[in-house]
Amino acid sequence: MKNTEQIAETVLRIRDAEQKKLILRNRRIKRVTAGASSMLVFCAVILAVKNLKSSQSGIPTIDNNTIINTETPTTASDTEKSTNDSTGTERPTKSTEDTEKENSTAEKSETSAHSTEKTTLSPTENDNAETTGREPTNSNTVPTEQHTEGDGSEAVIIPRWDERTLPTQFMEFDLNGIGYNTKDHIIEGNYIGDILGAVTMQGQDVYEDKIHSINAEVFSINDFSSECAVAVKFDGYDNYYVYINREYSPATLGELVDALKLNDTISFGALTPDDRTFVTDYNKYFISGLLNEYRDCATLFDYVGHRKLFSVSASVDMLGITNKSLAVTEDGYITTNIMERGYAFYIGEDKAKEIADRLGIDNIERDTTPQDFDPQEEVFYEE
């Protein structure tokens, strides 16, 4: 089963996806509405021209094959007005039977306009389903996140409010211009520093469509930058919970190392050279040394799209950060998503190949036993 940290990350991803989906849908509706308005104006001009030609010919006609896409149907009084020709002779008015036919045509036209609009909006929902890989939803649908793997798919359902932990009920807040998100992780009180402020946090019960509120105090964590992580203590509760800034943007690799105190806090798990085999017996001290060897490398935010020479599972257990990736790539980058946002630090292709050679990637003994480790993916599945 998912642990609470993974549930929290899932809920945040679902929220972001739903907001993007809503924005996309609104944009498409605007385009459809604009197109429909242009069509209505065009049809109105065509109708006016037909009426003009009809009046000039002296033969009042109704084209039953023409559908008038307009919200306001043409009234009988508009089409039954008498016109005089150049000799002053009055044209005959439409008969009662013709008037009834016209009214019937106008009613059908109005129905057609509404039907056309509805049909046009429907593919928007289908497009969203294709984009997100989920069925179209409405405001009464319980949010789910669906992933396809192999020949099947599996939906991750948000737990009910009383089944969620306190930090996953109140998952985020802003303080001093920084947005923090829960790691659903308890930190011991002896690591707690100064108080940074007080906040009122809100959480949504998606099943009952209800907003809950709670007051809390925010503290720094000793030796960690508050731009990266803080501790939260909820009113009426004793524990301190870790919240991190997922958008933290260090200027250099060295700044990231110092902000998270990585020289003392980072730990490494399995190493994978090819995403299929795993290595547990390798020089972890050598990997740790890379963080300081390239401290001055500037941060680039192009984490994806690099072919990796190897990647290592990286964790900062004190903050509840687990199973992230630290990698060296063929095109000369050190990459990591240890703060969830992906960072890349360019060291050069020659340096990257030298690191792989010094680590002995081509010669180390590999294990094909499945591991609970996939540092390149941020998507989790129910077991």
N, C-alpha and C positions, 0 to 999 in steps of 0.2 A: 504494500500500500504506500501511497505518497506520505512523506513526512510533512509536518506543518510548514516548514520552510518552503518546500516545493509547492504546497497549496497556495501559500502567500504569493509566490512568484507567478503561479498560474493565474490567480485572480487579477494581479496587476496587468499581466499580458492581455487577459480577456477584456479588461476595462479599456486599455489603449486601443485594442482592435475594434471594439464596439464604437468608440469615439471616432476612429478613422472611417469606419463603415458608415456612420451617421453623416459625417461631413461629405463623403463621396455620394451618398444617396441624395442629400440636399442639393449638391451641385448638379446632379443628373436631372432632378426634378425641375430645377431652374431652367436647364437647357430645353427640357420637354415643354415647359410652360411657354418659353420664348418662341419655340417652334410652332406651337399650337396657336399662339397669338398671331404670328405672321400668317399662318394658314387661314385664320378667321378673316383677317383683313383682305387677303387675296380673294377669298370666296365672296366677300361683300362687294368687291369691285366687279367680279364676274357677274354677280346677280344684278348689279346696277346697269351694267352694259346690256345684259339680256333684256331687262325691262325697257331700257331705252330703245333697243332695236325693235322690241315688240310693239311699243307705242308708235314708232315711226312707220311700221309696216301696216298698221291698222288691224292686225289680227292678234288679239290677246291669246297667248299660248302659255302653257305650263309644261316644262320638260320634266316628265316623271323619272327620267333616268339621271337627273342631276341631283346630287345630295348636297344640301347647304349646311356646311359645318359652322354653325353659328349658335351662340348661346341664346340669342334673342330671335325667335321665329318671325318671319314676315307676316304682318297682320293682313286681314282681308281688306281693311279700309285703305291700306297703302297700295294695293294692286288694283282696286276697283275704282280709283279716281278717274274721272272723264278727262279726255284731252281733246283739244280742238285742232283740226288740220288748217291748212292755209286758207280754205274757203269758209272756215268758221263752223264746219259740220262737226257735231259732237259724236265721238266714237261710242259704240255700244259698250256697256259695262258687262262684267263677267256675270254669268248665270249663277244661281244658287248652287248648282251641281259642281261648277268649276271652283267656286269658293270653297266648298267642302273638300274637294280634292286637294286644293292648295294648303288648306289648314292641316289636312292629313299628312301632306308631304313635309310641312314645316315641323310637325310633331316628330316625324321619323327622323328629320335632320337633327333636331335637338338631341334625341336619343342616341343617334349615331355619333354626335360630337362627344357626349359623355362616354360612350362605349369606346371611342377611339382613344380618348385620354387615358382611360383605365387600362386599355390594352398596351398603350405605350409605356406606362409606368411599371407594368408587370415584369418586363425583362430586366428592369433595374435590379429587382430583388434577385432574379436569377443570376445576373452578372456578379452581384455580391457573393452569392453562394459559390460561384466558380472561383472568385478571387480568394475567398477566405477558406474554402474547403468545407464550409458548413451550410446547413440548410437555412433558408431565410427565417428570420425570427421576428417577433413583434414584442411590444412592451410587456406582454403577459407571459412570455416564454422565459423559463429559467435559464440563465446564461450557462453555456457549456463550451468547452474547447475541444475540438475534434481533430485528431491526427490520423493520417493514413500510413500504415506500415505494412509492407508486404502485400498480402491479399486481403487485408481487413483493416478496420478502423476501430478506434476506441475513444469514447467520450469521457472527458474529465469533468465531473459535476462538482460545482461549488457546494461545500457542506452548509447545512443550515446554521443559522446564527448561534444557537446554543451549543453547536458541535465544534465551533471554531475557538481557538485560543484567544486570549485577550489581545495579543499583538496582531493576530490575523483578523480580528474584528475591527480594530482601528489601525489600519495599515500604513497611513502616511500622514505627514503634517509638514508645514512650512515654518521655518524660524530664521530670522535674519536674512531673508532672501534665498535660503537654501531649502530644497525639498528633500525630505528624508523618507525612506521606505523601510518597512519592517524586515528583519532577518529572523524573527520569531526565535530569538536566542537569549537566554538569561546570562548575564555577566555578574560575577561576584562583586559584592559591595566594596572590597578593598581596592578595586580598580577604578572606582568612581572619583571624579575630580570635582571641579567647581560647578555650581549651578549656572546654566546659561540662560534660563528663562522659563516661563510658564506658558502652556498652550492649551487650547480646547480642541480636542480631536473628535472627528466624526467618522462613523462607519455606517454602511448601508446593509440592511437586511433585504436581500433581493427577493426573497420569498414573500415577505410581508410588505415590501415596498415602504420600509420605515427607516428613518435616519436616527441613529443613536449618537449621543455625545458623552464625552468624559473629559475631565480636567487632568492634566499631567504636568510634571516638572521635567525639564530637560537638563542633563548633566554632561560635562565633558568626560572622556575616558582617558585616564592617565597615559601619557606618552603617545597618544594618537591625536592626529589633527581633527578638530571638530568639523572641518570641511569634509572629512571622509566619513566619520562615524560619531554617534553620540549615544548616551544611555537615557532611557525614559522610565520614569517611575509614575505609575498611575495612582491617582488619589484613592486611598482605601486599600492599596495593595503594597506588599513588601518588596517584591522583586524589581530588579532593574533589567530592562530589555534593550537590546541593540537595534538601532536604526541606522542605515547608511545612506549616503548621498550617491545614488547610482549614476549621477551625471558629473561626478568629480572629474576635473580636467587638470592634471598636473602638467607643468611645462616641460619637465624632463623625467627620465627614468629615475634619476637620483631623488627628485622631489617625491615621486611615488614611494620609493623605498623608505624615505624618512617619515612621510605622513602616516604610513601603515606600520612603521618600525619593523620592516620585513627582515632585517638582519637577525632579529630575535624571535619573530613570530611566525615566519613562513615555514611550512612543512611540505614535503613532496611525497607523492604516492607513486603509482605505476608510471612508467615511461612507455610510449608507443612510437615506433618508427614508421609504421605504415597503416595505422588504424585497424590492423587485424591481429597483430601479435603484441604482447606486453612484456616489459622487463621490470623486475623489481630489484635486481642486484646490479646497481650502477652507482657511480660516484655522485652522490647528492651534494657533497660539499663543492664540487666543481660547478654544478648548476647554480648553487647559491652565490658563488663568486662572480658569476656573469652579471648579477644585478649591480655590483659595485664596479666591475670592470668597464661598464658602459654607462656610467651615471650621467654623463653629459649629453647623451643622445636625446634629441628633441622628441616630444610626443607627437605622433601622427595618428589620426583617427580613421585609419583604413584597415581595420582588423581582419576583414574577410577577404577572400580571393587570393590568399597566398598558399602555395604548396609547401607543406611542412617537411623539413628534414626529420624532425622528431617533436613530440609534445609531451609535457609532463603534467600530471595532476598536481595542482597547487592549492593549499588551504591556509587560512588564518583562523584557527579554531577558536581563538579568544573572541572573535567577532562573529562567529557562526558562518564564516565564508569557507565553503568546502567544495572540493571537486571542480575547481576552475582550471584554466589552461595557461601554461607558460610554454611557448614554443619558439623554435628557431626555424626560419623558412629558407627555401632555396634561393629566393630573390634577395636575401640579405637583411631580414628583419628579425628582431625579437618581438613577439606578440604575446599579449595576455589580456584576459577578460576578468581579472581578479576582483575588480570593482563593478563587474557586470557590463559596463561600457567597455568596448574593445579598444586597446591601445596598440600601436606599433612603433617600434624604435629602430631606425635604420642604422645598421652597422656595416653593411657591405657584403656582397656575395662571397668574397674571399674569406672574410672573417667567419661568416656563417658556416662555410665548408670546413674551415679549420676547427671550429667548435665541434662539429659532428665527428671529425676525424679524431680529435683529442679524446672525445667521449667513447670512441670505438663503436659507433653505431653499426657499422657493417659487420663487426665481428662478435658483438656481445650475444650471449645465449638468450633466445626468445622463448616465451611461453604462449602457447595458443589456447590456454584455458581461459574461458570467458571471465572478464573482470567487471566489477561494478564501477566502470570508469569510461567515460566518453567525453573528454574535455572539449571537443570541437562542437558539441551540440548543447544548446540551452533549452531543449525541449525534453520534458520528462513524461514518462508513461506510467500508468498504474501497473503494478506487477500482478 
